[in-house]
Amino acid sequence: MFKFAQFLKENIKNVYMRNLSKGFIASLAFLLVFGCIPNEKIIYLQNQEGNTPIEDGELITYEIPEYKLQYNDIIDVNIQTIEDLMEFGFNSKPAQMSAQMGNVSAQSGGDVYYMTGFSVDQKGNIRLPIVGDVNVKEKTLEEARVTIEESLRKYVTSELYVKVKLGGVRYSALGEFRRPGKYVVLQDRMTIFEAIANAGDLTTVAKRDEVLLIRQYPEGTRLHRIDLLDRQIVASSFYFIQPNDQLYVEPLKVRETGTGENTAQTLALIFAGISSLALILNLLK
């Protein structure tokens, strides 16, 4: 009876060890095959197979449609009379206004126009002192400037200088960014790669070939899929982002399987598995 029990124990042990070895070998093979992210999934602006290649140094021409103002945009309106220009110069604002903008900048993390600019409401109007509501919906910055100046002419008889600029490019970065968040960049135009760089670039496990761009249009919102690995994006209408754009990047499957992001991490996982198997074998002796 004792010999049978010992025989049964040895058989169970051998079966367990064979299954354990098979499982470890299968896991090892899986890690070697799927455990690393190839460079083709990471490198931006590649000449993808099937597309007309864009060679280095080749001139890429594109037409950038003038941005038309929409709901929730913020614009900076600078109005100066001939007296202001003589006293403060062509590019200067009164000292009190400049100090106010500096304080707002310090308090709001750089979004100086949130407090000092003029927001476009749901009806497409901005509300100016004395003048009241001025409709700028679906107008370019130049068209908005002309409209504002015409509205002011009813109340001001002296010469006017009116300057209208976007109050920065506001966008959101969500998902596999190194610094996800909401950003305001004080410039009129920005490429999608500048926006990504501003958010710290994408993580290694980011799905760069299926970036989701959520863009606001006058009639509503549309969702677009963008391939950052394809060099053709430079010639597309999505190369430049617009105010209120949202960028969402999903993770690759490697995040789901829990394997390493590169060869070093994958090898570390393999060695950890070998150490664990050796420990189990030692305990079963």
Phi and psi in degrees as a GROMACS rama.xvg file:
@    title "Ramachandran Plot"
@    xaxis  label "Phi"
@    yaxis  label "Psi"
@TYPE xy
-67.0288  -40.353  PHE-2
-65.3372  -37.3176  LYS-3
-66.147  -40.9875  PHE-4
-64.4186  -41.0865  ALA-5
-65.986  -38.9273  GLN-6
-63.8329  -42.7734  PHE-7
-63.2422  -40.3817  LEU-8
-63.5654  -43.1102  LYS-9
-64.571  -39.844  GLU-10
-63.6075  -43.8582  ASN-11
-62.2783  -39.8069  ILE-12
-63.7276  -45.3494  LYS-13
-64.4489  -42.3639  ASN-14
-62.8243  -41.4093  VAL-15
-63.6257  -42.0308  TYR-16
-68.3322  -38.8078  MET-17
-62.785  -45.4426  ARG-18
-64.0211  -39.1676  ASN-19
-64.5857  -41.6519  LEU-20
-65.762  -43.4714  SER-21
-61.3681  -42.8757  LYS-22
-63.7905  -39.5735  GLY-23
-67.0829  -41.7651  PHE-24
-63.5741  -41.4548  ILE-25
-63.3377  -42.421  ALA-26
-64.5004  -39.9292  SER-27
-62.5422  -44.2473  LEU-28
-62.9797  -39.7723  ALA-29
-62.9434  -43.1651  PHE-30
-65.0492  -39.0033  LEU-31
-68.0864  -35.9374  LEU-32
-81.0763  -45.0541  VAL-33
-111.678  0.014472  PHE-34
-80.2579  -8.07304  GLY-35
-121.135  147.813  CYS-36
-94.4503  117.035  ILE-37
-67.5815  155.541  PRO-38
-59.7204  -28.7702  ASN-39
-62.666  -20.0729  GLU-40
-91.3655  -3.5835  LYS-41
-119.249  -36.4188  ILE-42
-73.172  125.589  ILE-43
-74.3395  158.472  TYR-44
54.4926  54.512  LEU-45
-92.5791  154.188  GLN-46
-82.0034  99.9401  ASN-47
-74.3156  147.439  GLN-48
-63.9004  134.458  GLU-49
97.3359  -15.6256  GLY-50
-101.415  154.125  ASN-51
-65.1444  120.26  THR-52
-67.2669  145.43  PRO-53
-109.4  111.288  ILE-54
-77.1534  154.867  GLU-55
-61.1096  133.201  ASP-56
89.2188  -8.01424  GLY-57
-73.6393  137.412  GLU-58
-76.2652  125.23  LEU-59
-107.142  115.828  ILE-60
-97.399  145.305  THR-61
-154.65  153.886  TYR-62
-108.081  124.265  GLU-63
-100.719  109.565  ILE-64
-64.6491  139.785  PRO-65
-64.086  133.439  GLU-66
-69.5166  136.085  TYR-67
-108.371  133.389  LYS-68
-63.2384  142.215  LEU-69
-133.575  174.676  GLN-70
-57.3343  137.372  TYR-71
83.9033  -3.17148  ASN-72
-70.3207  154.489  ASP-73
-122.933  127.913  ILE-74
-120.169  151.55  ILE-75
-101.739  122.869  ASP-76
-113.929  116.087  VAL-77
-111.423  116.307  ASN-78
-117.06  124.685  ILE-79
-133.077  137.4  GLN-80
-89.5278  175.783  THR-81
-62.9228  -33.0325  ILE-82
-66.325  -40.8008  GLU-83
-63.3376  -41.5601  ASP-84
-64.2249  -39.154  LEU-85
-68.7295  -35.3776  MET-86
-84.0355  -42.1583  GLU-87
-108.283  -7.89563  PHE-88
91.1234  172.019  GLY-89
-71.0892  -36.1414  PHE-90
-108.982  11.4296  ASN-91
-107.063  155.07  SER-92
-115.083  158.871  LYS-93
-52.1789  146.29  PRO-94
-57.5375  -38.1503  ALA-95
-62.7342  -41.4399  GLN-96
-67.6354  -41.4677  MET-97
-62.7311  -40.891  SER-98
-64.5652  -39.3374  ALA-99
-63.0334  -43.4018  GLN-100
-65.8053  -35.7347  MET-101
-64.4259  -40.3217  GLY-102
-66.0844  -41.1317  ASN-103
-63.9872  -39.0913  VAL-104
-60.4943  -42.4112  SER-105
-68.4089  -34.0011  ALA-106
-84.0628  -26.0584  GLN-107
-112.147  15.2853  SER-108
70.9248  27.533  GLY-109
102.9  -11.8673  GLY-110
-84.7723  74.2356  ASP-111
-68.5896  -22.7359  VAL-112
-89.52  -5.76738  TYR-113
-62.6029  -39.0642  TYR-114
-95.3886  -29.8928  MET-115
-100.511  -16.6627  THR-116
-87.1582  -173.972  GLY-117
-120.599  121.965  PHE-118
-86.8339  140.926  SER-119
-83.9817  120.398  VAL-120
-84.0456  -176.659  ASP-121
-62.9774  -25.5015  GLN-122
-87.3807  -2.70453  LYS-123
87.955  15.8971  GLY-124
-103.862  150.802  ASN-125
-114.073  149.373  ILE-126
-109.038  113.397  ARG-127
-101.369  149.559  LEU-128
-58.5563  141.078  PRO-129
68.9743  -51.2557  ILE-130
-69.4063  -39.8472  VAL-131
90.9668  -147.636  GLY-132
-73.7543  133.695  ASP-133
-128.761  124.51  VAL-134
-83.0222  122.882  ASN-135
-124.413  8.04377  VAL-136
-60.5501  132.803  LYS-137
59.3057  27.3781  GLU-138
-106.485  145.94  LYS-139
-71.9601  170.945  THR-140
-62.505  -38.0894  LEU-141
-67.7489  -41.6951  GLU-142
-64.8465  -38.4162  GLU-143
-65.4193  -38.4486  ALA-144
-61.9331  -45.952  ARG-145
-62.1191  -43.1865  VAL-146
-62.8088  -43.5308  THR-147
-65.458  -42.2995  ILE-148
-63.8502  -41.0601  GLU-149
-63.4726  -36.7334  GLU-150
-67.8123  -35.6508  SER-151
-72.872  -28.49  LEU-152
-59.8822  -23.2413  ARG-153
-70.3981  -20.9667  LYS-154
-118.179  -18.5423  TYR-155
-120.579  127.709  VAL-156
-97.5736  -21.5779  THR-157
-79.8036  172.631  SER-158
-65.3348  142.778  GLU-159
-122.532  148.596  LEU-160
-126.041  116.831  TYR-161
-116.784  127.693  VAL-162
-123.48  129.922  LYS-163
-123.743  126.406  VAL-164
-135.145  154.276  LYS-165
-65.6839  140.694  LEU-166
-80.7746  51.4489  GLY-167
86.7958  166.075  GLY-168
-101.274  114.478  VAL-169
-99.1455  131.034  ARG-170
-151.542  163.388  TYR-171
-119.525  141.194  SER-172
-119.972  117.382  ALA-173
-126.119  153.826  LEU-174
92.1112  -135.434  GLY-175
-81.5438  53.104  GLU-176
-100.071  151.454  PHE-177
-72.0452  -28.8961  ARG-178
-133.654  73.3905  ARG-179
-64.6021  151.287  PRO-180
159.571  -172.161  GLY-181
-104.764  133.025  LYS-182
-127.574  151.768  TYR-183
-129.491  120.472  VAL-184
-113.507  121.922  VAL-185
-82.1356  72.2533  LEU-186
-153.552  164.868  GLN-187
-83.1365  -26.7269  ASP-188
-141.868  142.115  ARG-189
-152.071  135.084  MET-190
-79.5303  164.067  THR-191
-66.2218  -30.0177  ILE-192
-73.8547  -32.7565  PHE-193
-65.0356  -40.301  GLU-194
-63.6235  -40.861  ALA-195
-66.8058  -44.15  ILE-196
-61.838  -37.7657  ALA-197
-63.9814  -26.8807  ASN-198
-95.9337  17.882  ALA-199
86.8678  11.6498  GLY-200
72.1013  172.542  ASP-201
-87.6026  155.035  LEU-202
-72.5845  168.089  THR-203
-63.7019  -32.7472  THR-204
-90.2027  11.031  VAL-205
-72.3784  142.514  ALA-206
-86.8468  90.0614  LYS-207
-72.8878  -19.4336  ARG-208
-90.9743  1.16391  ASP-209
-140.216  50.4079  GLU-210
-72.0688  132.227  VAL-211
-95.1128  119.75  LEU-212
-105.705  119.905  LEU-213
-103.005  112.699  ILE-214
-118.845  139.189  ARG-215
-90.0079  130.868  GLN-216
-120.802  162.189  TYR-217
-56.2123  -33.8531  PRO-218
-90.6528  -6.82172  GLU-219
155.339  -150.372  GLY-220
-122.31  140.535  THR-221
-126.317  149.297  ARG-222
-109.09  131.08  LEU-223
-126.255  142.897  HIS-224
-100.629  132.334  ARG-225
-125.692  138.298  ILE-226
-105.529  105.101  ASP-227
-76.3458  -13.6223  LEU-228
-79.1384  -19.177  LEU-229
-90.2564  125.513  ASP-230
-65.2043  -19.7976  ARG-231
-65.8472  -13.6686  GLN-232
-62.7465  -27.3054  ILE-233
-63.0274  -29.9369  VAL-234
-96.036  6.53662  ALA-235
-95.4543  170.288  SER-236
-77.4699  -3.7267  SER-237
-102.969  5.39505  PHE-238
-66.5105  -35.1107  TYR-239
-103.154  129.771  PHE-240
-84.7537  162.754  ILE-241
-119.465  161.575  GLN-242
-54.5241  139.529  PRO-243
73.4886  12.2469  ASN-244
-66.5861  150.118  ASP-245
-125.435  130.526  GLN-246
-112.189  123.95  LEU-247
-124.251  128.836  TYR-248
-123.024  124.869  VAL-249
-86.2072  160.093  GLU-250
-85.042  156.77  PRO-251
-72.8162  168.944  LEU-252
-62.59  -24.7803  LYS-253
-59.2449  -30.3999  VAL-254
-65.4127  -38.0633  ARG-255
-69.6036  -39.9767  GLU-256
-78.8415  -18.1063  THR-257
80.4757  14.0679  GLY-258
-80.5985  174.473  THR-259
-73.6298  156.032  GLY-260
-80.1105  -20.845  GLU-261
-145.849  179.906  ASN-262
-61.2696  -40.8934  THR-263
-61.1989  -45.2592  ALA-264
-66.7194  -37.9451  GLN-265
-64.9906  -43.9704  THR-266
-62.5266  -37.049  LEU-267
-61.833  -39.8732  ALA-268
-65.3729  -40.0194  LEU-269
-63.9796  -46.9427  ILE-270
-63.7071  -35.5164  PHE-271
-64.5102  -38.7034  ALA-272
-65.7987  -41.1336  GLY-273
-63.1962  -42.8547  ILE-274
-61.7796  -41.2562  SER-275
-65.5953  -40.6399  SER-276
-65.0685  -41.488  LEU-277
-63.043  -38.7911  ALA-278
-65.1022  -41.221  LEU-279
-65.2625  -41.8975  ILE-280
-62.283  -39.5262  LEU-281
-66.9404  -36.1237  ASN-282
-72.2335  -27.0505  LEU-283
-85.8781  -8.81052  LEU-284
